[in-house]
Amino acid sequence: MIGKLTGTLLEKNPPEVLLDCHGVGYEVQVPMSTFYNLPGVGEQVSLLTHFIVREDAQLLYGFGSAPERQTFRELIKVAGVGPRTALSILSGMGVQELAQAVTLQEGGRLVKVPGIGKKTAERLLLELKGKLGADMGGARAHVTSDAQADILQALLALGYNDKEAAAALKALPAEVGVSEGIKLALKALAR
């Protein structure tokens, strides 16, 4: 219903901000990643929003970027993860870091976020796999050259998962060629 707000920032009280849009003050909950990037009080700001209507409340959540809002929307679809927990996750780790943790299935990184236990972390990893950051995080975060990108694509095409491919890619010399890199990576994976 409310997708974006642009107005004057009146108050900043983490994790809530008060935004004046033509005389109407909106209380908006924001993750700390967005909060730290807000301008000073009295300045103009634009936030992408997600509006939730419950029996006992109408809540507005704001985000500084579209990927952040999309990640929030994916998080609240997971059973046992509400908006408050989703904000906590986004405050504790960035979108890229979360995407990488999901791609590499690293539950330990999620458990470090306040309010996330082992079972919730496992549920998040299971339900978000393939939905969150398959193209943004994971092994792709370690690619530093065109040759490495080609090697990664070859390993993925051969059926290796992101975690295996990332490990093999890390072990390669920095300036290796594509064909030699694939050979070395396959030897490393065969061990």
ABEGO torsion letter per residue (X at the ends): XBABBBBBBABBBOABBBBBBGGBBBBBBBBAAAAAABBBBGBBBBBBBBBBBBAABBBBBBBABAAAAAAAAAAAABBGBBAAAAAAAAAABBAAAAAAAAAAGBAAAAAABBGBBAAAAAAAAAAABGABGAAABEAAAABABAAAAAAAAAAAAAGBBAAAAAAAAAABBAABBAAAAAAAAAAAAAX
